[in-house]
Amino acid sequence: MSDDTAPAPAPAHSRQGGSAPPLGVGMVGYAFMGAAHSQGWRTVGRVFDLPLAPAMTAVCGRDPEAVRAAAGKLGWAAAETDWRALIARSDIQLVDICTPGESHAEIAVAALEAGKHVLCEKPLANSVAEAEAMATAAQAARERGQLTMVGFNYRRTPALALARRMVAEGRLGELRHVRVHYLQDWLVDPAFPLAWRLRREAAGSGALGDLGAHAVDIAQHLAGSPVAGISAQTETFVTERPLPGEAPGGALGAVTVDDAAIFNGRLQSGALASFEVSRVASGRKNALRVELNGTLGSLEFDLERLNELHFHDHTDTASESGFRRILVTEGEHPYLEAWWPPGHGLGYEHTFVHQARDLLHAIATGTDAEPSFADGLQVQRVLAAVEESAAKQSTCVTVDAG
């Protein structure tokens, strides 16, 4: 069922005022991630000169009234209540999946078989088997010219993009350590209700999939090397929570995912990696911290100061040695050529604008989009190794290289 009562968005143009060929985008899901992706699609053509102009054609959700309201608020031209109908539309060439993980595989495979490009939120799926099916479908679709991308948006933070460039240029020398901590506190209160993110059948895992997927992707992306082995522990501190809609003291339901995970590993390059993710770390709202140490230097990033990157050049003399702050707002820094004058910082929402920009350029040029479904599958295998190690209390589980 479709509803065309929502106002149509203005056509997208390049910043210089010229029109680019349109690319119809359809989005499934409109909650937190759907709103973030919508911000990206609404904004990208007003900031960057693009080879394709994204047309926000339709958004899909099960509740007719809610999805119509979301279409109007977020800028989509039409509303659908069946994702199959959205995929079938001839005016949509790209399907953006912002639903819980339980539906990623079904929607993505169907969209690829229908000839669409696909952007899918992380983690790619709820299991390795589902992720493998998605990667296989993506490989077949690639031969037909279709692209896939996984929504690891933190790759598009200018400071982390600069960090990747510096590592690739050899500024850190031989990498020895990678550390990633991603901590939140929204589940500290045991009275927080049993939302879908706390049920394995919907979310696949807890903090591990929600935050750990980002941590693993960032570590591997910055280091340029995959995780080869893992030793892990996971914990669920609050095992029961109130069912949604229940009054205080009402019925409880079982929490079937982890609250936190700690895992150590070794990258294929030989570097050591350590990870900590939690949704019960009181006082931490969205605390993502990354540090890399090499023979020639180190880098440190803190999402709470996302316009900054700290660099230590170990070739400096002892009298001048130490970490220095790089304010990542210069026009020559990644993505900054289209934004504000130096010193005027960006925020979380800009990573979704950059994600849309990169995908549109990849589609227009026919080049592989990154991270691909194959990349998402590799992250899924690491997450599975974490769960296996924690369940077996094993010292190390080898990550399947595929």
Secondary structure, DSSP 8 states (H G I E B T S, - for coil): -EE--S------B-TTS-B--EEEEEEE--SHHHHHHHHHHHHHHHHS--SSEEEEEEEE-S-HHHHHHHHHHHT-S-EES-HHHHHH-TT--EEEE-S-GGGHHHHHHHHHHTT-EEEEESSS-SSHHHHHHHHHHHHHHHTTT--EEEE-GGGGSHHHHHHHHHHHTTTT-SEEEEEEEEE--TT-STTS---GGG-HHHHSSSHIIIIIHHHHHHHHHHHTS-EEEEEEEEE-S--EEE-TT--TT--EEE--S-SEEEEEEEETTS-EEEEEEES--TT-SSEEEEEEEESSEEEEEEGGGTTEEEEEETTS-GGG-SEEEEE--STTSTTGGGS-STT----TTHHHHHHHHHHHHHHHHT---SS-HHHHHHHHHHHHHHHHHHHHT-S-EE----
